[in-house]
């Protein structure tokens, strides 16, 4: 149960960071801000998979 809660909190945190990055960059880069937000989420997912020893990368 602890792992599920930790995973959900990590996902929520990554989404908040990505949303903040996207909102901060939106006036400067318009659509490019969505790409930056996606990079934050995907890199967090990659790091989590790497720490667990799973994933394809």
N, CA, C and O atoms as a GROMACS GRO file, in nm:
protein
  228
    1UNK      N    1   0.083  -0.120   0.000
    1UNK     CA    2   0.000   0.000   0.000
    1UNK      C    3   0.087   0.126   0.000
    1UNK      O    4   0.053   0.226  -0.064
    2UNK      N    5   0.197   0.120   0.071
    2UNK     CA    6   0.286   0.236   0.077
    2UNK      C    7   0.342   0.269  -0.061
    2UNK      O    8   0.358   0.387  -0.095
    3UNK      N    9   0.372   0.166  -0.140
    3UNK     CA   10   0.426   0.188  -0.273
    3UNK      C   11   0.325   0.258  -0.363
    3UNK      O   12   0.361   0.345  -0.442
    4UNK      N   13   0.200   0.220  -0.351
    4UNK     CA   14   0.095   0.281  -0.432
    4UNK      C   15   0.080   0.428  -0.397
    4UNK      O   16   0.070   0.513  -0.486
    5UNK      N   17   0.080   0.459  -0.269
    5UNK     CA   18   0.065   0.598  -0.226
    5UNK      C   19   0.186   0.680  -0.271
    5UNK      O   20   0.170   0.793  -0.318
    6UNK      N   21   0.304   0.625  -0.257
    6UNK     CA   22   0.424   0.696  -0.300
    6UNK      C   23   0.422   0.721  -0.450
    6UNK      O   24   0.458   0.829  -0.496
    7UNK      N   25   0.380   0.621  -0.526
    7UNK     CA   26   0.372   0.636  -0.671
    7UNK      C   27   0.271   0.744  -0.710
    7UNK      O   28   0.297   0.825  -0.799
    8UNK      N   29   0.157   0.745  -0.644
    8UNK     CA   30   0.057   0.847  -0.673
    8UNK      C   31   0.107   0.987  -0.638
    8UNK      O   32   0.082   1.082  -0.712
    9UNK      N   33   0.176   0.999  -0.525
    9UNK     CA   34   0.230   1.129  -0.487
    9UNK      C   35   0.339   1.174  -0.585
    9UNK      O   36   0.347   1.292  -0.619
   10UNK      N   37   0.422   1.081  -0.629
   10UNK     CA   38   0.524   1.115  -0.728
   10UNK      C   39   0.461   1.163  -0.858
   10UNK      O   40   0.506   1.261  -0.918
   11UNK      N   41   0.358   1.092  -0.902
   11UNK     CA   42   0.290   1.131  -1.026
   11UNK      C   43   0.225   1.269  -1.011
   11UNK      O   44   0.234   1.352  -1.102
   12UNK      N   45   0.161   1.292  -0.898
   12UNK     CA   46   0.098   1.422  -0.876
   12UNK      C   47   0.202   1.534  -0.871
   12UNK      O   48   0.181   1.641  -0.927
   13UNK      N   49   0.314   1.507  -0.806
   13UNK     CA   50   0.421   1.606  -0.799
   13UNK      C   51   0.478   1.637  -0.936
   13UNK      O   52   0.502   1.754  -0.968
   14UNK      N   53   0.499   1.534  -1.017
   14UNK     CA   54   0.551   1.556  -1.152
   14UNK      C   55   0.452   1.636  -1.237
   14UNK      O   56   0.492   1.724  -1.314
   15UNK      N   57   0.324   1.606  -1.223
   15UNK     CA   58   0.225   1.681  -1.299
   15UNK      C   59   0.220   1.827  -1.256
   15UNK      O   60   0.203   1.916  -1.340
   16UNK      N   61   0.236   1.852  -1.127
   16UNK     CA   62   0.237   1.991  -1.080
   16UNK      C   63   0.361   2.065  -1.130
   16UNK      O   64   0.352   2.181  -1.169
   17UNK      N   65   0.475   1.999  -1.128
   17UNK     CA   66   0.597   2.062  -1.180
   17UNK      C   67   0.583   2.089  -1.329
   17UNK      O   68   0.619   2.196  -1.377
   18UNK      N   69   0.530   1.991  -1.402
   18UNK     CA   70   0.512   2.009  -1.545
   18UNK      C   71   0.413   2.121  -1.575
   18UNK      O   72   0.435   2.201  -1.666
   19UNK      N   73   0.305   2.128  -1.500
   19UNK     CA   74   0.206   2.235  -1.520
   19UNK      C   75   0.267   2.371  -1.489
   19UNK      O   76   0.243   2.468  -1.560
   20UNK      N   77   0.346   2.377  -1.383
   20UNK     CA   78   0.412   2.504  -1.349
   20UNK      C   79   0.512   2.546  -1.455
   20UNK      O   80   0.520   2.663  -1.491
   21UNK      N   81   0.589   2.450  -1.506
   21UNK     CA   82   0.686   2.482  -1.612
   21UNK      C   83   0.613   2.526  -1.737
   21UNK      O   84   0.654   2.622  -1.804
   22UNK      N   85   0.507   2.457  -1.770
   22UNK     CA   86   0.430   2.496  -1.887
   22UNK      C   87   0.369   2.634  -1.874
   22UNK      O   88   0.370   2.712  -1.969
   23UNK      N   89   0.315   2.664  -1.756
   23UNK     CA   90   0.254   2.796  -1.734
   23UNK      C   91   0.359   2.907  -1.737
   23UNK      O   92   0.334   3.016  -1.787
   24UNK      N   93   0.477   2.878  -1.683
   24UNK     CA   94   0.583   2.979  -1.681
   24UNK      C   95   0.638   3.006  -1.820
   24UNK      O   96   0.672   3.120  -1.853
   25UNK      N   97   0.646   2.902  -1.901
   25UNK     CA   98   0.704   2.918  -2.035
   25UNK      C   99   0.603   2.958  -2.141
   25UNK      O  100   0.642   2.999  -2.250
   26UNK      N  101   0.474   2.947  -2.111
   26UNK     CA  102   0.372   2.973  -2.212
   26UNK      C  103   0.385   3.111  -2.277
   26UNK      O  104   0.378   3.119  -2.400
   27UNK      N  105   0.404   3.220  -2.202
   27UNK     CA  106   0.414   3.351  -2.268
   27UNK      C  107   0.537   3.363  -2.358
   27UNK      O  108   0.536   3.441  -2.453
   28UNK      N  109   0.640   3.286  -2.329
   28UNK     CA  110   0.764   3.296  -2.407
   28UNK      C  111   0.762   3.208  -2.531
   28UNK      O  112   0.810   3.248  -2.637
   29UNK      N  113   0.706   3.088  -2.518
   29UNK     CA  114   0.720   2.991  -2.626
   29UNK      C  115   0.588   2.938  -2.681
   29UNK      O  116   0.590   2.856  -2.772
   30UNK      N  117   0.477   2.982  -2.631
   30UNK     CA  118   0.343   2.936  -2.673
   30UNK      C  119   0.336   2.784  -2.669
   30UNK      O  120   0.341   2.727  -2.560
   31UNK      N  121   0.323   2.716  -2.781
   31UNK     CA  122   0.306   2.571  -2.784
   31UNK      C  123   0.426   2.494  -2.734
   31UNK      O  124   0.411   2.380  -2.688
   32UNK      N  125   0.543   2.551  -2.741
   32UNK     CA  126   0.664   2.483  -2.694
   32UNK      C  127   0.662   2.455  -2.545
   32UNK      O  128   0.733   2.366  -2.498
   33UNK      N  129   0.581   2.529  -2.472
   33UNK     CA  130   0.571   2.507  -2.328
   33UNK      C  131   0.513   2.370  -2.298
   33UNK      O  132   0.550   2.307  -2.199
   34UNK      N  133   0.423   2.323  -2.382
   34UNK     CA  134   0.366   2.190  -2.363
   34UNK      C  135   0.474   2.083  -2.381
   34UNK      O  136   0.474   1.982  -2.310
   35UNK      N  137   0.564   2.105  -2.474
   35UNK     CA  138   0.675   2.012  -2.492
   35UNK      C  139   0.766   2.008  -2.370
   35UNK      O  140   0.810   1.901  -2.330
   36UNK      N  141   0.793   2.124  -2.312
   36UNK     CA  142   0.876   2.129  -2.192
   36UNK      C  143   0.809   2.056  -2.076
   36UNK      O  144   0.875   1.986  -2.000
   37UNK      N  145   0.678   2.073  -2.064
   37UNK     CA  146   0.605   2.004  -1.958
   37UNK      C  147   0.609   1.853  -1.980
   37UNK      O  148   0.621   1.777  -1.884
   38UNK      N  149   0.598   1.810  -2.104
   38UNK     CA  150   0.608   1.668  -2.135
   38UNK      C  151   0.743   1.610  -2.102
   38UNK      O  152   0.753   1.497  -2.055
   39UNK      N  153   0.848   1.687  -2.125
   39UNK     CA  154   0.984   1.642  -2.093
   39UNK      C  155   0.997   1.620  -1.943
   39UNK      O  156   1.060   1.523  -1.900
   40UNK      N  157   0.941   1.709  -1.863
   40UNK     CA  158   0.947   1.693  -1.718
   40UNK      C  159   0.880   1.563  -1.674
   40UNK      O  160   0.936   1.488  -1.594
   41UNK      N  161   0.762   1.536  -1.728
   41UNK     CA  162   0.689   1.415  -1.690
   41UNK      C  163   0.763   1.290  -1.737
   41UNK      O  164   0.778   1.195  -1.660
   42UNK      N  165   0.808   1.289  -1.860
   42UNK     CA  166   0.876   1.172  -1.913
   42UNK      C  167   1.009   1.146  -1.844
   42UNK      O  168   1.045   1.030  -1.821
   43UNK      N  169   1.083   1.251  -1.812
   43UNK     CA  170   1.211   1.230  -1.743
   43UNK      C  171   1.189   1.178  -1.602
   43UNK      O  172   1.266   1.095  -1.553
   44UNK      N  173   1.085   1.225  -1.536
   44UNK     CA  174   1.054   1.173  -1.403
   44UNK      C  175   1.013   1.027  -1.409
   44UNK      O  176   1.052   0.947  -1.323
   45UNK      N  177   0.936   0.991  -1.510
   45UNK     CA  178   0.896   0.852  -1.528
   45UNK      C  179   1.018   0.765  -1.556
   45UNK      O  180   1.029   0.655  -1.502
   46UNK      N  181   1.108   0.813  -1.640
   46UNK     CA  182   1.229   0.738  -1.673
   46UNK      C  183   1.316   0.719  -1.548
   46UNK      O  184   1.367   0.609  -1.525
   47UNK      N  185   1.331   0.823  -1.468
   47UNK     CA  186   1.412   0.812  -1.347
   47UNK      C  187   1.351   0.714  -1.248
   47UNK      O  188   1.422   0.637  -1.184
   48UNK      N  189   1.219   0.717  -1.234
   48UNK     CA  190   1.152   0.626  -1.143
   48UNK      C  191   1.170   0.481  -1.188
   48UNK      O  192   1.194   0.392  -1.106
   49UNK      N  193   1.159   0.458  -1.317
   49UNK     CA  194   1.177   0.322  -1.370
   49UNK      C  195   1.321   0.276  -1.352
   49UNK      O  196   1.347   0.159  -1.324
   50UNK      N  197   1.413   0.368  -1.368
   50UNK     CA  198   1.554   0.334  -1.355
   50UNK      C  199   1.590   0.299  -1.209
   50UNK      O  200   1.668   0.208  -1.185
   51UNK      N  201   1.532   0.371  -1.115
   51UNK     CA  202   1.560   0.344  -0.974
   51UNK      C  203   1.502   0.210  -0.931
   51UNK      O  204   1.558   0.142  -0.845
   52UNK      N  205   1.389   0.171  -0.990
   52UNK     CA  206   1.326   0.045  -0.957
   52UNK      C  207   1.392  -0.072  -1.028
   52UNK      O  208   1.365  -0.188  -0.995
   53UNK      N  209   1.479  -0.044  -1.124
   53UNK     CA  210   1.544  -0.149  -1.200
   53UNK      C  211   1.456  -0.205  -1.310
   53UNK      O  212   1.493  -0.303  -1.374
   54UNK      N  213   1.341  -0.144  -1.332
   54UNK     CA  214   1.251  -0.191  -1.437
   54UNK      C  215   1.256  -0.101  -1.557
   54UNK      O  216   1.347  -0.019  -1.570
   55UNK      N  217   1.160  -0.117  -1.644
   55UNK     CA  218   1.151  -0.032  -1.762
   55UNK      C  219   1.234  -0.087  -1.875
   55UNK      O  220   1.303  -0.188  -1.861
   56UNK      N  221   1.225  -0.019  -1.988
   56UNK     CA  222   1.294  -0.066  -2.108
   56UNK      C  223   1.419   0.014  -2.136
   56UNK      O  224   1.488  -0.013  -2.235
   57UNK      N  225   1.452   0.113  -2.052
   57UNK     CA  226   1.566   0.198  -2.081
   57UNK      C  227   1.672   0.180  -1.989
   57UNK      O  228   1.776   0.246  -2.000
   0.00000   0.00000   0.00000
